[in-house]
Amino acid sequence: MPYTDASLSTAGYSYVVKGPNGSNYSTLSSAVAANSLYDATNNTGTTDSSAQVFTVSYVAQYQTAALRYDASGPISAGSTKATASGTTGGAISFAGVTDSNLASAGYTYTVKYMGTDAPDSTAYTTLSSAVAAHPRYDATANSGSSDASSQVFQITYKTNQYASLFTDSIDTSSNSVLSYSAINETTNGPASSAISFSTTDSQLARSGYSYVVQVLNSAGSVINSYTTLTSAVAAQKYDNTSNAANATTDAQVQRFKVVYAPQTANITYYYYDENGKTIATAVTKTGYVGAKIPANPLTISGYTLIGPSSDSDDDGLFDADRNSVIKYQYRAQYQAANVVVDSASPVAANSAVASASGVTSGALSFSTTDSQLAKSGYTYVVYGPTGSTSYATLSAAVQANSLYDATENGSASSDASAQTFRVSYKADMQSAYIRVQQNSPISSGVMIDSVVGSTNGKLAFSATDATLAVSGYTYTVGYGYDAANTVWYSTLSDALAANSAYDATNNNGGTTDTNAQRFVVLYAPMSQAAAVVVDASSPISAGSTAMSANGVTGSAISFAPSASNTTLDSQLAKSGYTYTVKYGSDSATFTTLSSALAAHSFYNANNTTSGVADDTPDKFTVSYKADYQSAVVNVTETSPIRANSKFASNTGGTSDSISFSITDANLYARGYMYTVTGPDGKVYSNLASALSANPIYDNTNNLGSLNDSAVQSFMV
């Protein structure tokens, strides 16, 4: 047969097969097995007048349907409202259940058909419309009175009190909220129940903002404001707005508005040159997140603004991270620097030493070095560009002021106010002295004068030529640092005229001179004379020069005796005389020339002129004094009268005139004549003629005593 049980099988139905023998079988195969042979009907031709018939009788199977509450719904979640049963293809009907008794105050509902026979995503607003769309039992293969897959109509209730949550894209500063993503959520629930949104506070949070949740009334006015959504919904319940039983909208939705308040943010402005070097202190200002950042370029002396750099905030708004950055870039301007010598400097005043150029804040250097600035006999300091601070060296000054300044020169290639390093020289202390040369005949090594001054200053001593003058000596003045390099001058004034300034010894600012200027005085004795002269009032040789000698100042005086005398005093000795010697105006009296010379043995220091006789020689004055002499007039012992008597006597000095108190008249005796024998042994006729022939006392050497060892006698 062309049919099998498989081809006879129909979902939702069972069947029986009635065989030609009139019996019923549960399957076609069993019916055919029982009637396996064709019958024996007499037929003619190609048709059977009484064909064998197997009759298949179908019976609809048991089916069920259920009206069930949504498992996640607010009412009777997951429970069954009603059931119905029938057979495959029969009409579904839930007895006693209508849309009117499904309605629940404060809720709306929808009905979805959940059967797998005809999947349907439609949410029907009524049960009747859902059943009308799916009116028949399905064809689940069941046996008996159970349904392996009941057809479910799911009732989903929703509350009809609504609440909405929405965000405002404009913040409290009237700026757009950065990175804004709108939230607009509606939720519902029964009156007086807790309001809940799926949106959380963490989802509402925005970097750079705080927010409040405002509860609005129907007019849009703020009823209350809360710092979190959690606190806002905790303080609110669904209201009891009167809505139609099946309403899908709320006549007065409860609105929760999220309003963002921008936090205070910082904007830091940085100022760099083209090399990335900071040229001004960063400036930080504040504003609100999302607000426009104000421009803040600075006018920086010595720099020209190029513009914000590419890594500055490019949206021009205060960032949500609350820290924005704008970097201004500047181009350094031309600058110059000079090294000059101070106008008051003792050397090179006002001269320009070096110059250099660069750009603002660039490294400053000069090709001139301190070794080039150094000048013998001078120290120097260098004043930096401020003029108030001095440095010991140019290198130290440059190190302390190592960058070009920021004079506003615009685009010019000249500097309106170049940095000036001012070199100020100070003369070293120098010294000079006048000393008597060691080999000088007088004052050897004596320091006459010393002075101090400064390099190239006028050199002057308090000592003058008058100071140097020493009676009896000439002098020359030498200038030079040692004996081998000394130039000689006839006077100190000549030496100073030729060497009128202090030298330039490097004394490094100290208080001692390592090489003082040397002036030396060399004295030379003048020609001097000495004489032994007889006193003008001397009884002999008065005013005569007995001896003379020549030498030089300070040398030993030496007189030479005459050839006939072995000593000076023997030459001076005169019979009948003693003598004394005085030197110059000295009051001392010497008994011999040798003792006078011993006391005054050196030539004096008269100033004499070369080639001209000494007009004030060393003078030894000899004063002679006649010895005591005596003379008598005696009568000879053979005289007839007055024999051996002394007529008269007298005393005097050598060579003095002899006179007696008697005359020839006193010698006269009547009746006698007389002769007078003089001291010379001659006989004279009278005393007068004898005195005439022997008029003076002799020169007996009586050595100053008052006794005459050889009295001159006139014998009568």
Protein Blocks (a to p, Z undefined) as FASTA:
>chain_A
ZZdfklmpcghiacddddfkopacfbfklmmmmmmbccfbdcehjbdfbdcddddddddd
dddddddddfkbmbhghiafbdcdddehiacddehiafklmpcghiacddddfbfklgcf
bdcfbfklmmmmmmbccfbdcehjbdfbdcddddddddfbdcdddddfbdfkopacehia
cddddddddehiacddfbdfklmpcghiacddddddfkopafbdcfbfklmmmmpccdfb
dcdfklcbdfbdcdddddddddddddddddddfkopafbdcddddddehiacdddddcde
hiacfbdcfkbcfklpacfkopacdddddddddddddddddfkbcbhghiafbdcdddeh
iacddfbdfklmpcghiacddddfkopaccfbfklmmmmmmbccfddekjafbdfbdcdd
ddddddddddddddddfklcbhghiafbdcdddehiacddfbdfklmpcghiacdddddf
bfklcccdfbfklmmmmmmbccfbdeehpabdfbdcddddddddddddddddddfkbcbh
ghiafbdcdddehiacdddddfkbcbfklmmpcghiacdddehjbfbdcfbfklmmmmmm
bccfbdcdehiacfbdcddddddddddddddddddfkbfghphiafbdcdddehiacddf
bdfklmpcghiacddddfkopacfbfklmmmmmmbccfbdeehpabdfbdcdddZZ
